[in-house]
Each structure stands twice: as C-alpha cells, then as structure tokens.
Amino acid sequence: MKKASIVSIGNELLSGQTVDTNAAHLSRELLAIGMPVASSYTVADEIAVIVRALNLAGGDADIILATGGLGPTDDDLTRQAFAEFLGAELQMHEELLQKMQGFFARRNLQMPEKNRIQAYIPAGAKALPNNRGTAPGIIAEADTKVFVAMPGVPSEMKQMFAESVLPKLRQLIPDQAVVVRKLRCCGAGESIIAEMLGELMQRGRNPLINCTPESGIVTLHIIATAGSGDEAQQLVENSEKLLRNVLGDLVYGTDGQTLADVVGLELARRGKTIALAESCTGGLLAKLLTDASGASKYFTHGWVTYSNKAKIGEIGVPADLIEKHGAVSEAVARAMARGAREKACADYAIGITGTAGPSGGTEQKPVGLVYICVDSNDESQVRRCQLSGDRGSVRRRTAQTALNLLRLQLPH
C-alpha cells in the first residue's frame, strides 16, 4: 500500500505564529482517496534542514508533499533545497517568468526583481501551475518516489493540490482504498474501553482501531484498508457491529455527531422539551444544546443561577436547603432541576452545581466536585462526579456528562 508523508516548512509554524492547517487538509484529502499518511514533519526555513526532512520522509512513504517556502523572499528556500536534494541545478523557465509578469501587469504593478527566483525549477522537475499566486509548485520523481512542493498559502496550496496533484495520485493507487468510521462513546474512560475491546485494538489488525479521548468523549477510529472501497466499507461495518456489541450504551453516535446532536434529535423525535439550571458550567450546557439548528423545538428555558440568591429567587431552591447542605450538594442539584422543570413546564430538566476551580474547594468539597441531576415526571437521577483538570476541562466534562445522563434516561 502506497503511503504519504507531509513536510511543512516555515519558521512561523515552529514559533506558533501560524497554525499549520495545510497538513490537516492534506491528511484528510489523502485519506479520502485511500492513501494513509505515514509521517509528518515541520521544519525551519533552512536548506540543510529541509533536505534532511525530505530524506526522512522519503524513507517513510512513496509520496512526499511539502508546503511552504516557495515565495520570493530570502527565507523562502524550498526550491533551493529541492534542487540540492535532487542533485540538480535550478533552471530558469521563461514561460513561468512571463506568467508572473502578466500576474503583476493585470494589477497595474511592476513585478519586483525578487520574484524572478520563482521562475527557477530544479532540472528534471516539472512546474505545477498556480492560478491564485505567483509561486509555481514543483513535482519530481526520485528513486520511484514522488516529491511535490506546494505554496504555504492555504488557498493556493488547496487549489494546486486539487487540480494538479490529486489526479496524479489517483492514477498511482487505482486498487487502493481506505475507509474510516468514527464511533463516539461516553460513560467510560479510554483505558476501560480499551480493556473491554481487548484484542480488537491490537496493532496490525485490519481494520485498525485507534482511540482518542477529549472532554469525557472517547472516539474510536475504525480504519479499514482494502483493494476496493466496497471491500473496505464491509470491513468497517463488520468491525462496527463487533464494537457496538461489546460497548453497548457507551456508544452514542458516529462520525461528527455530538452528544448534543443525539440528545436533541431524540427529544425532537419524541416531542419532549428540556430546561436547564446551571451554576458552575455558566451556560455551557445551554450553548451545546443550542449549537444545533432547530434546538427551539426542544430547548425552552435556561437559567445560570450562579449565586445562592439566584438559585433561591429564580428557580425556587429553598434557602434552608442551601444552608443545611451547601450549594454544592446532591440536594441542591435535585432542587435546581426540579425548580427549572416546574417553572418551564418542561418534560425534562438538568440541574448542575459544583466547584470548577481553581479556587473555592474545601477538604469536604474539593475542586472538581460536581453534582448533576436529570429530573422528569418519572424519576430524578443525581450523579456525583469528582473531575480532574483545569477550570475549562471540569466545565466541559460536566456538560458532556450531563448530556450523557439525559441520553441514557430518555426511553430507548
């Protein structure tokens, strides 16, 4: 199976001044045509460093895609590095120079002398047209491998890749397919899910199962490779059935679905409504629910009752309940949810109270302690959570846990 490697070139990427969106875009595009990415390198604008990266990438993969460093300034050294790597001299291409001059002329500008360097291509390599800028790309073959250099400007790179590189790559892999399916899970940690799956997560298996945790959500990536798309698709579907049988209700959705999407669809399908009373999450749960278009069908009210006064005055939490148990308690979470549901005349309500940190914790009620209540006419369920991480992490995981509790409480 042919694989690709990506080399991102630019000091601005290493300094954090620019986010490398090109590598992510190329990885997605390559996977879509059945070519996995074996490695990715980010290097400085130095000829020796770029040459070293090209050698490393060539050892990893059959197709090497480099982005950045094709501009006209002194720090743009990719074409020189390609020439050194290929053992070739840079040659002036008159047609490229004329095209660049025309680019400036159409804008009533005189082409700076520095732009002439962009008309030079290593001997034996070919130029790739750039219909959005002045920097042509470079494509060359060396030792049965294909090396490509494209501009770092995302809009220029994307068009060049789509028009000039992608068609060639498709020709190289007519009998190669990769299909990816994502299963979204909530309710157990990464290590627990890995133990449950056992040998299904062994390296070298096809489909390969990868695992990515984030804010209480564990995403399982099912990656199947085969000689055809249909064959790879069948491998993915067979593995998905195995995973669902093992994980059960831990799986809430696939691919790009969020917990809020799944819960919202189920509430809308059943014609049910939800109200919220949030304290430590500060309205984050309301945001997640209303991120989905059509949320007005099921989301009716949301209160951010951050202070005790708000809890008492807005949703009717008894003052003596707070006095007796404290604001961060099971009793108050239950009263918040019940008060919100009754005041909103909703079918379901969620009450959240806790200490997100970094201050405010005590020995009895440490930072990260959160109580979540899901209340309905049929039942009132409270979950006590002791969450780790910074303030943002605690708030995000609390909101996701609340959505998952509601999901599990909705009739199946």
Order of alpha helices (4+ residues) and beta strands (2+ residues): beta-alpha-alpha-beta-alpha-beta-alpha-beta-alpha-beta-beta-beta-beta-alpha-alpha-beta-alpha-beta-beta-alpha-beta-alpha-beta-alpha-beta-alpha-alpha-alpha-beta-beta-beta-alpha
